Amino acid sequence: MRASISLMAKYVPSIKFVGGPHTFTKHAVTAHACAPNGVLPSKSSSSTSSYSSSPSIPFESRNFLSKRFRYQVIEDIEIEDVLSGGADVLTN
């Protein structure tokens, strides 16, 4: 026990902060520059809130994009490989 106390007394942290302790300055809440219509963040909002309640973003189907961005048709053999967990996939 005494050995651990004497070791703690000699401990010097390897990180040294310049300027001493920093103070927290509270700023007024303002709208973000990219916020639609200058909407302010609400106190009840959190990072886990969903975006489904936002009607301002229209849904766009990938079918209207060029051919390389559209969904590709999945073949039956690919479906079977996925459903089997890759157990039936043969390697050459």
The first five atom37 places (N, CA, C, CB, O) and aatype in JSON, in Angstrom:
{
  "aatype": [12, 1, 0, 15, 9, 15, 10, 12, 0, 11, 18, 19, 14, 15, 9, 11, 13, 19, 7, 7, 14, 8, 16, 13, 16, 11, 8, 0, 19, 16, 0, 8, 0, 4, 0, 14, 2, 7, 19, 10, 14, 15, 11, 15, 15, 15, 15, 16, 15, 15, 18, 15, 15, 15, 14, 15, 9, 14, 13, 6, 15, 1, 2, 13, 10, 15, 11, 1, 13, 1, 18, 5, 19, 9, 6, 3, 9, 6, 9, 6, 3, 19, 10, 15, 7, 7, 0, 3, 19, 10, 16, 2],
  "atom_mask": [
    [1, 1, 1, 1, 1],
    [1, 1, 1, 1, 1],
    [1, 1, 1, 1, 1],
    [1, 1, 1, 1, 1],
    [1, 1, 1, 1, 1],
    [1, 1, 1, 1, 1],
    [1, 1, 1, 1, 1],
    [1, 1, 1, 1, 1],
    [1, 1, 1, 1, 1],
    [1, 1, 1, 1, 1],
    [1, 1, 1, 1, 1],
    [1, 1, 1, 1, 1],
    [1, 1, 1, 1, 1],
    [1, 1, 1, 1, 1],
    [1, 1, 1, 1, 1],
    [1, 1, 1, 1, 1],
    [1, 1, 1, 1, 1],
    [1, 1, 1, 1, 1],
    [1, 1, 1, 0, 1],
    [1, 1, 1, 0, 1],
    [1, 1, 1, 1, 1],
    [1, 1, 1, 1, 1],
    [1, 1, 1, 1, 1],
    [1, 1, 1, 1, 1],
    [1, 1, 1, 1, 1],
    [1, 1, 1, 1, 1],
    [1, 1, 1, 1, 1],
    [1, 1, 1, 1, 1],
    [1, 1, 1, 1, 1],
    [1, 1, 1, 1, 1],
    [1, 1, 1, 1, 1],
    [1, 1, 1, 1, 1],
    [1, 1, 1, 1, 1],
    [1, 1, 1, 1, 1],
    [1, 1, 1, 1, 1],
    [1, 1, 1, 1, 1],
    [1, 1, 1, 1, 1],
    [1, 1, 1, 0, 1],
    [1, 1, 1, 1, 1],
    [1, 1, 1, 1, 1],
    [1, 1, 1, 1, 1],
    [1, 1, 1, 1, 1],
    [1, 1, 1, 1, 1],
    [1, 1, 1, 1, 1],
    [1, 1, 1, 1, 1],
    [1, 1, 1, 1, 1],
    [1, 1, 1, 1, 1],
    [1, 1, 1, 1, 1],
    [1, 1, 1, 1, 1],
    [1, 1, 1, 1, 1],
    [1, 1, 1, 1, 1],
    [1, 1, 1, 1, 1],
    [1, 1, 1, 1, 1],
    [1, 1, 1, 1, 1],
    [1, 1, 1, 1, 1],
    [1, 1, 1, 1, 1],
    [1, 1, 1, 1, 1],
    [1, 1, 1, 1, 1],
    [1, 1, 1, 1, 1],
    [1, 1, 1, 1, 1],
    [1, 1, 1, 1, 1],
    [1, 1, 1, 1, 1],
    [1, 1, 1, 1, 1],
    [1, 1, 1, 1, 1],
    [1, 1, 1, 1, 1],
    [1, 1, 1, 1, 1],
    [1, 1, 1, 1, 1],
    [1, 1, 1, 1, 1],
    [1, 1, 1, 1, 1],
    [1, 1, 1, 1, 1],
    [1, 1, 1, 1, 1],
    [1, 1, 1, 1, 1],
    [1, 1, 1, 1, 1],
    [1, 1, 1, 1, 1],
    [1, 1, 1, 1, 1],
    [1, 1, 1, 1, 1],
    [1, 1, 1, 1, 1],
    [1, 1, 1, 1, 1],
    [1, 1, 1, 1, 1],
    [1, 1, 1, 1, 1],
    [1, 1, 1, 1, 1],
    [1, 1, 1, 1, 1],
    [1, 1, 1, 1, 1],
    [1, 1, 1, 1, 1],
    [1, 1, 1, 0, 1],
    [1, 1, 1, 0, 1],
    [1, 1, 1, 1, 1],
    [1, 1, 1, 1, 1],
    [1, 1, 1, 1, 1],
    [1, 1, 1, 1, 1],
    [1, 1, 1, 1, 1],
    [1, 1, 1, 1, 1]
  ],
  "atom_positions": [
    [[0.82, -1.19, 0.0], [0.0, 0.0, 0.0], [0.86, 1.25, 0.0], [-0.93, 0.0, 1.2], [0.59, 2.21, -0.73]],
    [[1.91, 1.25, 0.82], [2.78, 2.42, 0.88], [3.51, 2.64, -0.44], [3.78, 2.26, 2.01], [3.79, 3.78, -0.82]],
    [[3.82, 1.55, -1.13], [4.52, 1.68, -2.41], [3.65, 2.39, -3.43], [4.94, 0.29, -2.94], [4.14, 3.23, -4.18]],
    [[2.36, 2.06, -3.46], [1.47, 2.71, -4.42], [1.26, 4.18, -4.08], [0.13, 1.98, -4.48], [1.13, 5.0, -4.99]],
    [[1.22, 4.52, -2.8], [1.06, 5.92, -2.4], [2.3, 6.71, -2.78], [0.81, 6.03, -0.88], [2.18, 7.85, -3.25]],
    [[3.47, 6.15, -2.6], [4.68, 6.88, -2.95], [4.82, 7.03, -4.46], [5.91, 6.16, -2.38], [5.38, 8.02, -4.93]],
    [[4.31, 6.04, -5.23], [4.34, 6.18, -6.68], [3.4, 7.27, -7.16], [3.99, 4.85, -7.35], [3.72, 8.01, -8.09]],
    [[2.22, 7.38, -6.54], [1.26, 8.4, -6.92], [1.78, 9.8, -6.59], [-0.08, 8.17, -6.22], [1.45, 10.75, -7.3]],
    [[2.57, 9.93, -5.56], [3.11, 11.24, -5.18], [4.12, 11.72, -6.21], [3.75, 11.17, -3.8], [4.31, 12.93, -6.37]],
    [[4.79, 10.8, -6.89], [5.8, 11.15, -7.87], [5.25, 11.29, -9.28], [6.9, 10.13, -7.86], [5.98, 11.66, -10.2]],
    [[3.97, 10.99, -9.48], [3.38, 11.02, -10.81], [3.31, 12.44, -11.35], [1.99, 10.4, -10.78], [2.82, 13.35, -10.69]],
    [[3.82, 12.6, -12.56], [3.75, 13.88, -13.26], [3.05, 13.63, -14.6], [5.19, 14.52, -13.47], [3.53, 12.81, -15.38]],
    [[1.94, 14.3, -14.88], [1.25, 14.06, -16.14], [2.12, 14.45, -17.33], [-0.06, 14.84, -16.18], [2.88, 15.42, -17.27]],
    [[1.99, 13.67, -18.41], [2.81, 13.94, -19.6], [2.17, 15.0, -20.51], [3.02, 12.66, -20.39], [2.84, 15.51, -21.4]],
    [[0.91, 15.32, -20.3], [0.24, 16.34, -21.1], [0.21, 17.63, -20.31], [-1.19, 15.9, -21.51], [-0.23, 17.65, -19.15]],
    [[0.66, 18.7, -20.92], [0.62, 20.01, -20.27], [-0.18, 20.97, -21.14], [2.06, 20.56, -20.01], [0.13, 21.15, -22.32]],
    [[-1.21, 21.57, -20.56], [-2.07, 22.47, -21.28], [-1.52, 23.89, -21.19], [-3.5, 22.41, -20.75], [-1.11, 24.35, -20.13]],
    [[-1.53, 24.57, -22.33], [-1.01, 25.93, -22.39], [-2.1, 26.9, -21.92], [-0.54, 26.28, -23.83], [-3.26, 26.76, -22.32]],
    [[-1.76, 27.84, -21.1], [-2.7, 28.88, -20.7], [-3.57, 28.55, -19.52], [0.0, 0.0, 0.0], [-4.44, 29.35, -19.18]],
    [[-3.4, 27.44, -18.9], [-4.2, 27.1, -17.73], [-5.58, 26.63, -18.09], [0.0, 0.0, 0.0], [-5.85, 26.3, -19.25]],
    [[-6.48, 26.57, -17.11], [-7.83, 26.07, -17.39], [-8.61, 27.04, -18.29], [-8.6, 25.85, -16.08], [-8.5, 28.26, -18.16]],
    [[-9.37, 26.47, -19.19], [-10.16, 27.27, -20.12], [-11.56, 27.46, -19.56], [-10.22, 26.62, -21.51], [-12.11, 26.57, -18.93]],
    [[-12.12, 28.62, -19.81], [-13.47, 28.91, -19.34], [-14.46, 28.68, -20.46], [-13.57, 30.35, -18.81], [-14.14, 28.84, -21.64]],
    [[-15.68, 28.32, -20.09], [-16.76, 28.09, -21.05], [-17.56, 29.37, -21.19], [-17.67, 26.9, -20.61], [-18.04, 29.92, -20.21]],
    [[-17.7, 29.83, -22.43], [-18.48, 31.03, -22.71], [-19.77, 30.62, -23.39], [-17.69, 32.03, -23.59], [-19.74, 29.96, -24.43]],
    [[-20.91, 31.0, -22.81], [-22.19, 30.65, -23.39], [-22.58, 31.71, -24.42], [-23.28, 30.52, -22.29], [-22.62, 32.9, -24.13]],
    [[-22.87, 31.23, -25.63], [-23.25, 32.11, -26.72], [-24.75, 32.03, -26.96], [-22.47, 31.77, -28.0], [-25.4, 31.04, -26.58]],
    [[-25.3, 33.06, -27.58], [-26.72, 33.05, -27.92], [-26.96, 32.05, -29.04], [-27.19, 34.47, -28.34], [-26.13, 31.89, -29.94]],
    [[-28.11, 31.36, -28.99], [-28.45, 30.38, -30.0], [-28.92, 31.11, -31.25], [-29.54, 29.39, -29.49], [-29.83, 31.94, -31.2]],
    [[-28.29, 30.79, -32.37], [-28.68, 31.39, -33.65], [-28.91, 30.29, -34.67], [-27.6, 32.39, -34.16], [-28.48, 29.15, -34.47]],
    [[-29.57, 30.63, -35.75], [-29.83, 29.65, -36.8], [-28.56, 29.4, -37.6], [-30.96, 30.14, -37.74], [-27.75, 30.3, -37.8]],
    [[-28.39, 28.17, -38.03], [-27.25, 27.82, -38.87], [-27.43, 28.46, -40.24], [-27.11, 26.28, -39.0], [-28.56, 28.69, -40.67]],
    [[-26.35, 28.76, -40.91], [-26.41, 29.42, -42.21], [-27.15, 28.58, -43.24], [-25.0, 29.72, -42.72], [-27.77, 29.13, -44.15]],
    [[-27.11, 27.25, -43.12], [-27.77, 26.36, -44.07], [-29.16, 25.92, -43.62], [-26.92, 25.14, -44.31], [-29.8, 25.12, -44.3]],
    [[-29.64, 26.42, -42.49], [-30.95, 26.02, -41.98], [-32.05, 26.56, -42.88], [-31.15, 26.5, -40.53], [-32.01, 27.73, -43.26]],
    [[-33.04, 25.72, -43.23], [-34.13, 26.2, -44.06], [-35.0, 27.2, -43.31], [-34.98, 25.03, -44.56], [-35.44, 26.94, -42.19]],
    [[-35.24, 28.33, -43.92], [-36.09, 29.4, -43.37], [-35.62, 29.89, -42.01], [-37.51, 28.91, -43.25], [-36.44, 30.38, -41.22]],
    [[-34.35, 29.79, -41.71], [-33.81, 30.3, -40.45], [-34.32, 29.59, -39.22], [0.0, 0.0, 0.0], [-34.48, 30.21, -38.17]],
    [[-34.59, 28.28, -39.32], [-35.13, 27.5, -38.22], [-34.07, 27.35, -37.13], [-35.61, 26.1, -38.71], [-32.92, 27.0, -37.41]],
    [[-34.47, 27.62, -35.9], [-33.58, 27.47, -34.76], [-33.67, 26.05, -34.21], [-33.91, 28.49, -33.66], [-34.73, 25.43, -34.31]],
    [[-32.6, 25.53, -33.63], [-32.68, 24.21, -33.01], [-33.56, 24.26, -31.78], [-31.28, 23.68, -32.64], [-33.52, 25.22, -31.01]],
    [[-34.37, 23.22, -31.59], [-35.24, 23.19, -30.41], [-34.53, 22.49, -29.28], [-36.58, 22.5, -30.72], [-33.6, 21.7, -29.5]],
    [[-34.96, 22.76, -28.05], [-34.33, 22.14, -26.88], [-34.64, 20.67, -26.81], [-34.79, 22.83, -25.6], [-33.86, 19.9, -26.24]],
    [[-35.78, 20.24, -27.37], [-36.16, 18.84, -27.3], [-35.5, 17.99, -28.37], [-37.65, 18.7, -27.41], [-35.57, 16.77, -28.31]],
    [[-34.85, 18.62, -29.34], [-34.22, 17.83, -30.4], [-32.93, 17.21, -29.91], [-33.96, 18.7, -31.64], [-32.24, 17.76, -29.05]],
    [[-32.62, 16.07, -30.47], [-31.37, 15.38, -30.12], [-30.79, 14.77, -31.37], [-31.61, 14.29, -29.04], [-31.39, 14.84, -32.45]],
    [[-29.62, 14.17, -31.25], [-28.97, 13.57, -32.4], [-29.69, 12.32, -32.88], [-27.53, 13.25, -32.08], [-29.44, 11.85, -33.99]],
    [[-30.58, 11.76, -32.06], [-31.29, 10.55, -32.45], [-32.64, 10.86, -33.07], [-31.47, 9.65, -31.26], [-33.39, 9.93, -33.39]],
    [[-32.99, 12.14, -33.24], [-34.28, 12.46, -33.82], [-34.3, 12.06, -35.29], [-34.58, 13.96, -33.67], [-33.28, 12.1, -35.97]],
    [[-35.47, 11.68, -35.76], [-35.59, 11.22, -37.14], [-35.9, 12.4, -38.05], [-36.67, 10.14, -37.26], [-36.42, 13.42, -37.62]],
    [[-35.58, 12.22, -39.31], [-35.82, 13.25, -40.29], [-37.14, 13.02, -41.02], [-34.68, 13.31, -41.28], [-37.45, 13.75, -41.97]],
    [[-37.92, 12.03, -40.61], [-39.16, 11.71, -41.3], [-40.22, 12.79, -41.1], [-39.69, 10.38, -40.82], [-41.15, 12.89, -41.89]],
    [[-40.09, 13.6, -40.07], [-41.08, 14.64, -39.82], [-40.81, 15.9, -40.64], [-41.1, 14.98, -38.36], [-41.57, 16.86, -40.55]],
    [[-39.76, 15.89, -41.43], [-39.41, 17.05, -42.23], [-40.01, 16.93, -43.63], [-37.89, 17.21, -42.3], [-39.46, 16.21, -44.47]],
    [[-41.12, 17.61, -43.91], [-41.76, 17.5, -45.23], [-41.08, 18.35, -46.3], [-43.21, 17.88, -45.12], [-41.51, 18.32, -47.45]],
    [[-40.05, 19.11, -45.95], [-39.45, 20.03, -46.91], [-38.51, 19.34, -47.9], [-38.71, 21.11, -46.19], [-38.11, 19.96, -48.88]],
    [[-38.14, 18.06, -47.66], [-37.24, 17.36, -48.55], [-38.06, 16.42, -49.42], [-36.15, 16.57, -47.75], [-38.61, 15.44, -48.92]],
    [[-38.15, 16.69, -50.72], [-38.96, 15.83, -51.59], [-38.26, 14.5, -51.87], [-39.28, 16.54, -52.91], [-37.03, 14.45, -51.96]],
    [[-39.05, 13.45, -52.01], [-38.5, 12.14, -52.34], [-38.25, 12.07, -53.83], [-39.46, 11.0, -51.9], [-39.1, 12.46, -54.63]],
    [[-37.09, 11.59, -54.22], [-36.76, 11.42, -55.63], [-36.36, 9.97, -55.86], [-35.62, 12.39, -56.07], [-35.47, 9.45, -55.18]],
    [[-36.99, 9.34, -56.79], [-36.71, 7.95, -57.1], [-35.4, 7.85, -57.88], [-37.86, 7.32, -57.89], [-35.06, 8.74, -58.65]],
    [[-34.68, 6.74, -57.67], [-33.44, 6.52, -58.42], [-33.72, 6.18, -59.87], [-32.62, 5.41, -57.78], [-32.8, 6.19, -60.69]],
    [[-34.97, 5.88, -60.22], [-35.3, 5.54, -61.6], [-35.2, 6.74, -62.53], [-36.69, 4.97, -61.66], [-35.15, 6.57, -63.75]],
    [[-35.17, 7.94, -61.98], [-35.06, 9.14, -62.81], [-33.61, 9.52, -63.06], [-35.79, 10.29, -62.16], [-33.33, 10.44, -63.84]],
    [[-32.68, 8.84, -62.42], [-31.26, 9.11, -62.62], [-30.75, 8.36, -63.84], [-30.44, 8.72, -61.38], [-31.49, 7.58, -64.45]],
    [[-29.49, 8.6, -64.21], [-28.93, 7.89, -65.35], [-28.85, 6.39, -65.04], [-27.53, 8.45, -65.7], [-28.97, 5.98, -63.88]],
    [[-28.65, 5.59, -66.07], [-28.74, 4.14, -65.95], [-27.74, 3.54, -64.95], [-28.52, 3.52, -67.3], [-28.05, 2.54, -64.31]],
    [[-26.58, 4.14, -64.81], [-25.57, 3.57, -63.91], [-25.92, 3.73, -62.44], [-24.23, 4.2, -64.19], [-25.34, 3.04, -61.6]],
    [[-26.84, 4.63, -62.09], [-27.23, 4.84, -60.7], [-28.52, 4.12, -60.34], [-27.38, 6.31, -60.42], [-28.91, 4.12, -59.17]],
    [[-29.17, 3.51, -61.29], [-30.43, 2.82, -61.01], [-30.15, 1.48, -60.32], [-31.23, 2.59, -62.31], [-29.04, 0.96, -60.38]],
    [[-31.18, 0.95, -59.68], [-31.06, -0.37, -59.06], [-30.91, -1.41, -60.15], [-32.28, -0.68, -58.15], [-31.58, -1.35, -61.18]],
    [[-30.03, -2.37, -59.91], [-29.85, -3.46, -60.86], [-30.73, -4.64, -60.43], [-28.36, -3.88, -60.95], [-30.95, -4.87, -59.25]],
    [[-31.22, -5.37, -61.41], [-32.07, -6.52, -61.14], [-31.2, -7.63, -60.54], [-32.79, -7.01, -62.44], [-30.13, -7.94, -61.05]],
    [[-31.68, -8.22, -59.45], [-30.95, -9.29, -58.79], [-31.37, -10.61, -59.42], [-31.2, -9.29, -57.25], [-32.56, -10.91, -59.52]],
    [[-30.4, -11.4, -59.85], [-30.7, -12.67, -60.48], [-31.03, -13.72, -59.42], [-29.51, -13.14, -61.35], [-30.67, -13.57, -58.25]],
    [[-31.72, -14.78, -59.84], [-32.13, -15.83, -58.92], [-30.94, -16.52, -58.27], [-32.98, -16.86, -59.65], [-31.01, -16.88, -57.09]],
    [[-29.87, -16.7, -59.0], [-28.69, -17.38, -58.43], [-28.06, -16.54, -57.32], [-27.64, -17.66, -59.54], [-27.54, -17.08, -56.34]],
    [[-28.11, -15.2, -57.47], [-27.59, -14.32, -56.41], [-28.47, -14.41, -55.16], [-27.52, -12.86, -56.91], [-27.96, -14.41, -54.04]],
    [[-29.77, -14.49, -55.37], [-30.69, -14.6, -54.23], [-30.44, -15.9, -53.49], [-32.16, -14.53, -54.7], [-30.43, -15.92, -52.26]],
    [[-30.24, -17.0, -54.24], [-29.97, -18.29, -53.61], [-28.66, -18.27, -52.82], [-29.93, -19.4, -54.66], [-28.58, -18.83, -51.74]],
    [[-27.64, -17.61, -53.37], [-26.36, -17.51, -52.68], [-26.48, -16.75, -51.36], [-25.32, -16.84, -53.57], [-25.88, -17.14, -50.36]],
    [[-27.25, -15.68, -51.37], [-27.43, -14.89, -50.15], [-28.23, -15.66, -49.12], [-28.13, -13.56, -50.47], [-27.88, -15.67, -47.94]],
    [[-29.3, -16.32, -49.56], [-30.14, -17.07, -48.63], [-29.43, -18.27, -48.04], [-31.4, -17.51, -49.32], [-29.73, -18.69, -46.92]],
    [[-28.48, -18.85, -48.78], [-27.74, -20.0, -48.26], [-26.59, -19.57, -47.35], [-27.2, -20.85, -49.4], [-25.92, -20.41, -46.75]],
    [[-26.35, -18.28, -47.25], [-25.26, -17.79, -46.42], [-23.91, -18.02, -47.05], [0.0, 0.0, 0.0], [-22.88, -17.96, -46.37]],
    [[-23.89, -18.27, -48.35], [-22.64, -18.5, -49.06], [-22.15, -19.92, -48.99], [0.0, 0.0, 0.0], [-21.06, -20.23, -49.45]],
    [[-22.97, -20.81, -48.4], [-22.54, -22.2, -48.24], [-22.48, -22.93, -49.57], [-23.48, -22.94, -47.3], [-21.69, -23.86, -49.74]],
    [[-23.31, -22.52, -50.53], [-23.36, -23.21, -51.82], [-22.45, -22.57, -52.87], [-24.77, -23.24, -52.34], [-22.37, -23.07, -53.99]],
    [[-21.78, -21.51, -52.54], [-20.94, -20.8, -53.5], [-19.68, -21.61, -53.75], [-20.59, -19.37, -52.99], [-18.96, -21.96, -52.81]],
    [[-19.42, -21.91, -55.0], [-18.23, -22.67, -55.39], [-17.14, -21.69, -55.83], [-18.55, -23.69, -56.52], [-17.42, -20.74, -56.56]],
    [[-15.94, -21.93, -55.39], [-14.82, -21.09, -55.8], [-13.99, -21.86, -56.81], [-13.97, -20.65, -54.59], [-13.81, -23.07, -56.68]],
    [[-13.47, -21.18, -57.79], [-12.64, -21.82, -58.82], [-11.19, -21.64, -58.53], [-12.94, -21.28, -60.2], [-10.34, -22.11, -59.29]]
  ]
}
